[in-house]
């Protein structure tokens, strides 16, 4: 057998439940809004990083150093040029890499 609540108690209980649930739903909405904002920010950051990556790859396709390319590409090319300059004379010398005995 079901027990019936008086209308006044039922309305009071419904109002109390709604009041208790309202902060939870507003907190959930706030959390959802915060997550959406974070996802948007991350998506924008990924787009910027992908654009920078594309510029870097494009700059590294040539050996020429330019003022317009990303600083990282300029640094990499400078290090490569230094490495080639250091290796150049050793690779061009006829006795490079050989040990001489008895001298």
LINGI-V739317 format. One line per field, one symbol per residue. ss: DSSP state (H for helix, E for strand, L for the rest). A space follows every 10 residues. Layout:
ss->???
This chain:
ss->LLLLLLHHHH HHHHHHHHHH HHHHHHHHHH HHHHHHHHHH HHHHHHHHHH HHHHHHHHHH LLLLLLLLLL HHHHHHHHHH HHHHHHHHHH HHLLLLLLLL LLL
